[in-house]
C-alpha cells in the first residue's frame, strides 16, 4: 500500500455478528425457536448460565433467580447445556 491510499474494508454479510455481545444493539430474539425456562427449585445460583451466554442476555435478579431477555436470546441452549444442576430446559417458542 502506498502512502495516502486506504485499504477498503469489507462489510460482513447481513446477519453476521462480528463482535461478541454486539447483538445487544440488534434485537435478535425473533430468530430463536427455543427459549430457556428456569427451574427455581433446582437452581443454586451458581451463575454459570449468565457467564456462558454468548449474547449476555441472561441477568441475575436475586438469590437463585435469573431471567433471559427474549428480545435478544436466540435460543442457542448453551445455558441449558452448561447448567450443572439441570435447572434450565429449552421449550419451543410460541409466537
N, C-alpha and C positions, 0 to 999 in steps of 0.2 A: 504494500500500500504506500502510495506517495503522500507527501505532506499536503494537507488540505483536503484529502479525499476521505470520505467517511464510509465505513463498511455498512451496507444496508442490512438492517435487522429483519429477519423473517418472523412473521407472526405465526403462532401455533394455530392448528386447525380449530375451528369452533368446537366448544365443548371440552377442550383440553384444559385442565387446571395445571398451570405451570409452576406454582409455588405452593408448598404445604400450607393449609389453612386459608388459602386465597379464595376459596369458595364462600367464605363468610361475607364476601362482597357480592356474591351471586346466589340467590335463593335456589338451591339445587334440590331441595326436598321433594318436589314433584317428580323427580326422576325415579325415586325409590318405589319398590313394590312390597318391601317388608319394613316393619317398624319394631324397635325394641320395646319390650314390656318388662318392667321390673317387678320382681317378687320381693317385697319388703321383709317377708319372714326369713328368707334365705340370705339376704344382703347383710354383709358385715361391715360395710363402709370402707372397704379396702382401697377404693379409689382407682382400681385397675381399669374400669370402663372409661372413666374420664381421661385417664392417661393415654390409653390405647387408641381412642377415637381419632382417626386421621383428619377429621374436619373440626375437631374441638367443639362439637355441638352437644356434648353431654355435660351438664352442670350439676354440681353438688348443691343440694338445697339445705339439708340439715341432717345431723347424725348419720343415719343409714339410708338417706333418700336422695335419689338422683333423678334428673329428667333429661330427655333428649329434645332438642329444639327441632321440630319436624319441618321447619322452613328450610333447614339445611341438611338434615340427616338423610343420607341416600339409602339407608338400609343395608349397608355392607356386611353387617353381622360380626364385625371384628370385636365389638364389645361383648357380645354373647359368647363368642368363641374363647375370648380371653378370661372371662369371669371364672375364677377358681371355685366358686360356690354354686354355679349353675343358677344364678339369681336373675338371669336375663334370658328371655325367649324371644324369638322373632315371630311376629304374626303378620299375616297378609294385610297390606294396606287397602282399605276400602274407601274409595273416593267417590 
